[in-house]
Amino acid sequence: MNTNLIDVRHSVLERDEMKKRMTTVVVALCMLSLTACGTIVGGAVGAGSGAAIGAGTGYGAKKGALIGGGAGAAAGAVYDILR
């Protein structure tokens, strides 16, 4: 009887911890989408154009996407700050 009570309490604590973690993730994603829109869009556009340029020049789509994504995200961040 005593072990069942301990198991129930443990189960409730795990559920509460999971709720806290899920809430934290949802809030973090909402904040990121509201405050860093230019950074995210700049990174996506930069990665796409960098992959195309890298593939077209023979440099490699992967490397071009990495470089373009970084440059685009940086440009988007600057745009967000100055806007």
Secondary structure, DSSP 8 states (H G I E B T S, - for coil): -HHHHHHHHHHHHHHHHHHHHHHHHHHHHHHHHHH-HHHHHHHHHHHHHHHHHHHHHTS-HHHHHHHHHHHHHHHHHHHHHH-
